[in-house]
Amino acid sequence: MNKLTPGQRIKQRRQDMGLSQSKLSKASGVSGSSISLWESDTTAPRGENLHRLASALQCSPTWILFGDEDKTPDEPEEPAIKPISDEEAELLKLFRSLPASEQQAQIQNLRARVKNFNKLFDELLEARKRLEQ
C-alpha cells in the first residue's frame, strides 16, 4: 500500500505530468481551489470530480484515494488528443443516424447512467473506508 496521502499522490502525479494546479484545474474541469484543498488533504475528491481528476491525471480513482499498488499509474502520456477507438467511432456513427430528439434522449440516458455509476462507486469507496477503519 502506498503510504502517501491522497493529497500527496495528487500533487506528485500533477508534478510528474508537468501540470500547474491551474492547468490541472482546466484539464479536469474543477476549480483551482478544489485542487488546492485536495492537495493539502483538507478535503478529498468525490463523485464526478474524482472521476474527472483521475482522467486528467491518467490514473485510477482508487489509486488517488487509497494508493492501491496494483493501480499505480503508468508513465503519463502526452496530453494530446487521443484518436477515437473503433467502438467510439461506431457510437458516433450510430448517434448521428438518430433523429435529433432521439439523440437528446440518448445523451440524457448516458448522463443518468454515468451519474448512477458515480453514485455506486462512491458507495463502494465509503464501504471500503469503513472496512479499513
Biotite code that builds the C-alpha atoms (Angstrom):
import biotite.structure as struc

atoms = struc.array([
    struc.Atom([0.000, 0.000, 0.000], chain_id="A", res_id=1, res_name="MET", atom_name="CA", element="C"),
    struc.Atom([1.245, 3.469, -0.932], chain_id="A", res_id=2, res_name="ASN", atom_name="CA", element="C"),
    struc.Atom([1.933, 5.409, 2.287], chain_id="A", res_id=3, res_name="LYS", atom_name="CA", element="C"),
    struc.Atom([1.395, 8.840, 0.722], chain_id="A", res_id=4, res_name="LEU", atom_name="CA", element="C"),
    struc.Atom([-1.824, 10.681, 1.490], chain_id="A", res_id=5, res_name="THR", atom_name="CA", element="C"),
    struc.Atom([-4.352, 11.250, -1.304], chain_id="A", res_id=6, res_name="PRO", atom_name="CA", element="C"),
    struc.Atom([-3.273, 14.887, -1.478], chain_id="A", res_id=7, res_name="GLY", atom_name="CA", element="C"),
    struc.Atom([0.376, 13.905, -1.787], chain_id="A", res_id=8, res_name="GLN", atom_name="CA", element="C"),
    struc.Atom([-0.466, 11.433, -4.577], chain_id="A", res_id=9, res_name="ARG", atom_name="CA", element="C"),
    struc.Atom([-2.456, 14.087, -6.453], chain_id="A", res_id=10, res_name="ILE", atom_name="CA", element="C"),
    struc.Atom([0.339, 16.635, -6.134], chain_id="A", res_id=11, res_name="LYS", atom_name="CA", element="C"),
    struc.Atom([3.066, 14.157, -7.080], chain_id="A", res_id=12, res_name="GLN", atom_name="CA", element="C"),
    struc.Atom([1.152, 12.936, -10.142], chain_id="A", res_id=13, res_name="ARG", atom_name="CA", element="C"),
    struc.Atom([0.353, 16.506, -11.200], chain_id="A", res_id=14, res_name="ARG", atom_name="CA", element="C"),
    struc.Atom([4.018, 17.439, -10.948], chain_id="A", res_id=15, res_name="GLN", atom_name="CA", element="C"),
    struc.Atom([5.101, 14.243, -12.746], chain_id="A", res_id=16, res_name="ASP", atom_name="CA", element="C"),
    struc.Atom([2.827, 15.319, -15.606], chain_id="A", res_id=17, res_name="MET", atom_name="CA", element="C"),
    struc.Atom([4.295, 18.814, -15.611], chain_id="A", res_id=18, res_name="GLY", atom_name="CA", element="C"),
    struc.Atom([0.986, 20.461, -14.751], chain_id="A", res_id=19, res_name="LEU", atom_name="CA", element="C"),
    struc.Atom([0.387, 23.507, -12.589], chain_id="A", res_id=20, res_name="SER", atom_name="CA", element="C"),
    struc.Atom([-2.663, 23.497, -10.325], chain_id="A", res_id=21, res_name="GLN", atom_name="CA", element="C"),
    struc.Atom([-4.286, 25.872, -12.801], chain_id="A", res_id=22, res_name="SER", atom_name="CA", element="C"),
    struc.Atom([-3.664, 23.558, -15.767], chain_id="A", res_id=23, res_name="LYS", atom_name="CA", element="C"),
    struc.Atom([-4.940, 20.553, -13.812], chain_id="A", res_id=24, res_name="LEU", atom_name="CA", element="C"),
    struc.Atom([-7.994, 22.584, -12.877], chain_id="A", res_id=25, res_name="SER", atom_name="CA", element="C"),
    struc.Atom([-8.719, 23.281, -16.551], chain_id="A", res_id=26, res_name="LYS", atom_name="CA", element="C"),
    struc.Atom([-7.975, 19.712, -17.628], chain_id="A", res_id=27, res_name="ALA", atom_name="CA", element="C"),
    struc.Atom([-10.282, 18.214, -15.002], chain_id="A", res_id=28, res_name="SER", atom_name="CA", element="C"),
    struc.Atom([-12.992, 20.859, -15.094], chain_id="A", res_id=29, res_name="GLY", atom_name="CA", element="C"),
    struc.Atom([-12.839, 21.586, -11.367], chain_id="A", res_id=30, res_name="VAL", atom_name="CA", element="C"),
    struc.Atom([-11.917, 24.780, -9.564], chain_id="A", res_id=31, res_name="SER", atom_name="CA", element="C"),
    struc.Atom([-8.348, 25.624, -8.681], chain_id="A", res_id=32, res_name="GLY", atom_name="CA", element="C"),
    struc.Atom([-9.379, 25.980, -5.063], chain_id="A", res_id=33, res_name="SER", atom_name="CA", element="C"),
    struc.Atom([-10.613, 22.357, -5.109], chain_id="A", res_id=34, res_name="SER", atom_name="CA", element="C"),
    struc.Atom([-7.228, 21.187, -6.413], chain_id="A", res_id=35, res_name="ILE", atom_name="CA", element="C"),
    struc.Atom([-5.509, 23.157, -3.645], chain_id="A", res_id=36, res_name="SER", atom_name="CA", element="C"),
    struc.Atom([-7.818, 21.739, -0.947], chain_id="A", res_id=37, res_name="LEU", atom_name="CA", element="C"),
    struc.Atom([-7.284, 18.196, -2.208], chain_id="A", res_id=38, res_name="TRP", atom_name="CA", element="C"),
    struc.Atom([-3.503, 18.540, -2.373], chain_id="A", res_id=39, res_name="GLU", atom_name="CA", element="C"),
    struc.Atom([-3.412, 19.894, 1.179], chain_id="A", res_id=40, res_name="SER", atom_name="CA", element="C"),
    struc.Atom([-5.597, 16.953, 2.328], chain_id="A", res_id=41, res_name="ASP", atom_name="CA", element="C"),
    struc.Atom([-8.190, 19.420, 3.651], chain_id="A", res_id=42, res_name="THR", atom_name="CA", element="C"),
    struc.Atom([-10.831, 17.576, 1.617], chain_id="A", res_id=43, res_name="THR", atom_name="CA", element="C"),
    struc.Atom([-10.817, 14.623, -0.756], chain_id="A", res_id=44, res_name="ALA", atom_name="CA", element="C"),
    struc.Atom([-12.278, 14.480, -4.258], chain_id="A", res_id=45, res_name="PRO", atom_name="CA", element="C"),
    struc.Atom([-15.594, 12.678, -4.535], chain_id="A", res_id=46, res_name="ARG", atom_name="CA", element="C"),
    struc.Atom([-18.113, 11.637, -7.142], chain_id="A", res_id=47, res_name="GLY", atom_name="CA", element="C"),
    struc.Atom([-17.852, 13.114, -10.584], chain_id="A", res_id=48, res_name="GLU", atom_name="CA", element="C"),
    struc.Atom([-14.960, 15.363, -9.558], chain_id="A", res_id=49, res_name="ASN", atom_name="CA", element="C"),
    struc.Atom([-12.940, 12.310, -8.509], chain_id="A", res_id=50, res_name="LEU", atom_name="CA", element="C"),
    struc.Atom([-13.506, 10.725, -11.904], chain_id="A", res_id=51, res_name="HIS", atom_name="CA", element="C"),
    struc.Atom([-12.623, 13.925, -13.750], chain_id="A", res_id=52, res_name="ARG", atom_name="CA", element="C"),
    struc.Atom([-9.463, 14.290, -11.687], chain_id="A", res_id=53, res_name="LEU", atom_name="CA", element="C"),
    struc.Atom([-8.448, 10.663, -12.271], chain_id="A", res_id=54, res_name="ALA", atom_name="CA", element="C"),
    struc.Atom([-8.997, 11.054, -16.001], chain_id="A", res_id=55, res_name="SER", atom_name="CA", element="C"),
    struc.Atom([-6.915, 14.243, -16.141], chain_id="A", res_id=56, res_name="ALA", atom_name="CA", element="C"),
    struc.Atom([-4.159, 12.584, -14.092], chain_id="A", res_id=57, res_name="LEU", atom_name="CA", element="C"),
    struc.Atom([-4.355, 9.386, -16.189], chain_id="A", res_id=58, res_name="GLN", atom_name="CA", element="C"),
    struc.Atom([-4.812, 7.183, -13.138], chain_id="A", res_id=59, res_name="CYS", atom_name="CA", element="C"),
    struc.Atom([-7.385, 5.226, -11.188], chain_id="A", res_id=60, res_name="SER", atom_name="CA", element="C"),
    struc.Atom([-9.713, 6.890, -8.663], chain_id="A", res_id=61, res_name="PRO", atom_name="CA", element="C"),
    struc.Atom([-8.819, 4.182, -6.139], chain_id="A", res_id=62, res_name="THR", atom_name="CA", element="C"),
    struc.Atom([-5.126, 4.926, -6.575], chain_id="A", res_id=63, res_name="TRP", atom_name="CA", element="C"),
    struc.Atom([-5.803, 8.567, -5.740], chain_id="A", res_id=64, res_name="ILE", atom_name="CA", element="C"),
    struc.Atom([-7.793, 7.736, -2.606], chain_id="A", res_id=65, res_name="LEU", atom_name="CA", element="C"),
    struc.Atom([-6.073, 4.592, -1.345], chain_id="A", res_id=66, res_name="PHE", atom_name="CA", element="C"),
    struc.Atom([-2.763, 4.262, -3.183], chain_id="A", res_id=67, res_name="GLY", atom_name="CA", element="C"),
    struc.Atom([-3.538, 0.748, -4.375], chain_id="A", res_id=68, res_name="ASP", atom_name="CA", element="C"),
    struc.Atom([-0.249, -0.681, -5.636], chain_id="A", res_id=69, res_name="GLU", atom_name="CA", element="C"),
    struc.Atom([-1.981, -2.675, -8.378], chain_id="A", res_id=70, res_name="ASP", atom_name="CA", element="C"),
    struc.Atom([-3.458, 0.597, -9.654], chain_id="A", res_id=71, res_name="LYS", atom_name="CA", element="C"),
    struc.Atom([-0.195, 2.567, -9.696], chain_id="A", res_id=72, res_name="THR", atom_name="CA", element="C"),
    struc.Atom([-0.383, 4.699, -12.848], chain_id="A", res_id=73, res_name="PRO", atom_name="CA", element="C"),
    struc.Atom([1.924, 4.232, -15.796], chain_id="A", res_id=74, res_name="ASP", atom_name="CA", element="C"),
    struc.Atom([4.187, 6.964, -17.068], chain_id="A", res_id=75, res_name="GLU", atom_name="CA", element="C"),
    struc.Atom([1.961, 9.861, -18.122], chain_id="A", res_id=76, res_name="PRO", atom_name="CA", element="C"),
    struc.Atom([1.167, 10.177, -21.796], chain_id="A", res_id=77, res_name="GLU", atom_name="CA", element="C"),
    struc.Atom([1.383, 13.451, -23.611], chain_id="A", res_id=78, res_name="GLU", atom_name="CA", element="C"),
    struc.Atom([-1.929, 15.234, -23.095], chain_id="A", res_id=79, res_name="PRO", atom_name="CA", element="C"),
    struc.Atom([-2.587, 15.208, -26.827], chain_id="A", res_id=80, res_name="ALA", atom_name="CA", element="C"),
    struc.Atom([-5.903, 14.458, -28.425], chain_id="A", res_id=81, res_name="ILE", atom_name="CA", element="C"),
    struc.Atom([-6.224, 10.707, -28.415], chain_id="A", res_id=82, res_name="LYS", atom_name="CA", element="C"),
    struc.Atom([-7.641, 9.126, -31.571], chain_id="A", res_id=83, res_name="PRO", atom_name="CA", element="C"),
    struc.Atom([-11.041, 7.588, -31.063], chain_id="A", res_id=84, res_name="ILE", atom_name="CA", element="C"),
    struc.Atom([-11.351, 3.835, -30.832], chain_id="A", res_id=85, res_name="SER", atom_name="CA", element="C"),
    struc.Atom([-13.388, 1.701, -33.207], chain_id="A", res_id=86, res_name="ASP", atom_name="CA", element="C"),
    struc.Atom([-16.114, 1.447, -30.550], chain_id="A", res_id=87, res_name="GLU", atom_name="CA", element="C"),
    struc.Atom([-16.222, 5.234, -30.130], chain_id="A", res_id=88, res_name="GLU", atom_name="CA", element="C"),
    struc.Atom([-16.414, 5.678, -33.901], chain_id="A", res_id=89, res_name="ALA", atom_name="CA", element="C"),
    struc.Atom([-19.304, 3.212, -34.044], chain_id="A", res_id=90, res_name="GLU", atom_name="CA", element="C"),
    struc.Atom([-21.116, 5.046, -31.245], chain_id="A", res_id=91, res_name="LEU", atom_name="CA", element="C"),
    struc.Atom([-20.707, 8.322, -33.091], chain_id="A", res_id=92, res_name="LEU", atom_name="CA", element="C"),
    struc.Atom([-21.936, 6.805, -36.357], chain_id="A", res_id=93, res_name="LYS", atom_name="CA", element="C"),
    struc.Atom([-24.978, 5.288, -34.631], chain_id="A", res_id=94, res_name="LEU", atom_name="CA", element="C"),
    struc.Atom([-25.659, 8.511, -32.727], chain_id="A", res_id=95, res_name="PHE", atom_name="CA", element="C"),
    struc.Atom([-25.558, 10.568, -35.919], chain_id="A", res_id=96, res_name="ARG", atom_name="CA", element="C"),
    struc.Atom([-28.026, 8.189, -37.586], chain_id="A", res_id=97, res_name="SER", atom_name="CA", element="C"),
    struc.Atom([-30.683, 9.021, -34.973], chain_id="A", res_id=98, res_name="LEU", atom_name="CA", element="C"),
    struc.Atom([-33.156, 11.897, -35.239], chain_id="A", res_id=99, res_name="PRO", atom_name="CA", element="C"),
    struc.Atom([-32.304, 14.942, -33.092], chain_id="A", res_id=100, res_name="ALA", atom_name="CA", element="C"),
    struc.Atom([-34.965, 14.164, -30.483], chain_id="A", res_id=101, res_name="SER", atom_name="CA", element="C"),
    struc.Atom([-33.606, 10.640, -30.020], chain_id="A", res_id=102, res_name="GLU", atom_name="CA", element="C"),
    struc.Atom([-30.033, 11.973, -29.841], chain_id="A", res_id=103, res_name="GLN", atom_name="CA", element="C"),
    struc.Atom([-31.079, 14.157, -26.904], chain_id="A", res_id=104, res_name="GLN", atom_name="CA", element="C"),
    struc.Atom([-32.790, 11.198, -25.225], chain_id="A", res_id=105, res_name="ALA", atom_name="CA", element="C"),
    struc.Atom([-29.629, 9.100, -25.580], chain_id="A", res_id=106, res_name="GLN", atom_name="CA", element="C"),
    struc.Atom([-27.478, 11.890, -24.140], chain_id="A", res_id=107, res_name="ILE", atom_name="CA", element="C"),
    struc.Atom([-29.807, 12.165, -21.137], chain_id="A", res_id=108, res_name="GLN", atom_name="CA", element="C"),
    struc.Atom([-29.721, 8.381, -20.733], chain_id="A", res_id=109, res_name="ASN", atom_name="CA", element="C"),
    struc.Atom([-25.917, 8.314, -20.757], chain_id="A", res_id=110, res_name="LEU", atom_name="CA", element="C"),
    struc.Atom([-25.728, 11.194, -18.281], chain_id="A", res_id=111, res_name="ARG", atom_name="CA", element="C"),
    struc.Atom([-28.072, 9.317, -15.943], chain_id="A", res_id=112, res_name="ALA", atom_name="CA", element="C"),
    struc.Atom([-26.016, 6.125, -16.282], chain_id="A", res_id=113, res_name="ARG", atom_name="CA", element="C"),
    struc.Atom([-22.773, 7.959, -15.512], chain_id="A", res_id=114, res_name="VAL", atom_name="CA", element="C"),
    struc.Atom([-24.405, 9.647, -12.518], chain_id="A", res_id=115, res_name="LYS", atom_name="CA", element="C"),
    struc.Atom([-25.647, 6.273, -11.215], chain_id="A", res_id=116, res_name="ASN", atom_name="CA", element="C"),
    struc.Atom([-22.225, 4.699, -11.783], chain_id="A", res_id=117, res_name="PHE", atom_name="CA", element="C"),
    struc.Atom([-20.551, 7.531, -9.870], chain_id="A", res_id=118, res_name="ASN", atom_name="CA", element="C"),
    struc.Atom([-23.037, 7.120, -7.012], chain_id="A", res_id=119, res_name="LYS", atom_name="CA", element="C"),
    struc.Atom([-22.411, 3.371, -6.839], chain_id="A", res_id=120, res_name="LEU", atom_name="CA", element="C"),
    struc.Atom([-18.660, 3.927, -6.977], chain_id="A", res_id=121, res_name="PHE", atom_name="CA", element="C"),
    struc.Atom([-18.896, 6.420, -4.108], chain_id="A", res_id=122, res_name="ASP", atom_name="CA", element="C"),
    struc.Atom([-20.904, 3.928, -2.057], chain_id="A", res_id=123, res_name="GLU", atom_name="CA", element="C"),
    struc.Atom([-18.276, 1.242, -2.680], chain_id="A", res_id=124, res_name="LEU", atom_name="CA", element="C"),
    struc.Atom([-15.498, 3.642, -1.687], chain_id="A", res_id=125, res_name="LEU", atom_name="CA", element="C"),
    struc.Atom([-17.322, 4.533, 1.536], chain_id="A", res_id=126, res_name="GLU", atom_name="CA", element="C"),
    struc.Atom([-17.764, 0.832, 2.328], chain_id="A", res_id=127, res_name="ALA", atom_name="CA", element="C"),
    struc.Atom([-14.055, 0.277, 1.750], chain_id="A", res_id=128, res_name="ARG", atom_name="CA", element="C"),
    struc.Atom([-13.168, 3.179, 4.054], chain_id="A", res_id=129, res_name="LYS", atom_name="CA", element="C"),
    struc.Atom([-15.376, 1.703, 6.790], chain_id="A", res_id=130, res_name="ARG", atom_name="CA", element="C"),
    struc.Atom([-13.715, -1.709, 6.409], chain_id="A", res_id=131, res_name="LEU", atom_name="CA", element="C"),
    struc.Atom([-10.234, -0.194, 6.680], chain_id="A", res_id=132, res_name="GLU", atom_name="CA", element="C"),
    struc.Atom([-11.076, 1.614, 9.932], chain_id="A", res_id=133, res_name="GLN", atom_name="CA", element="C"),
])
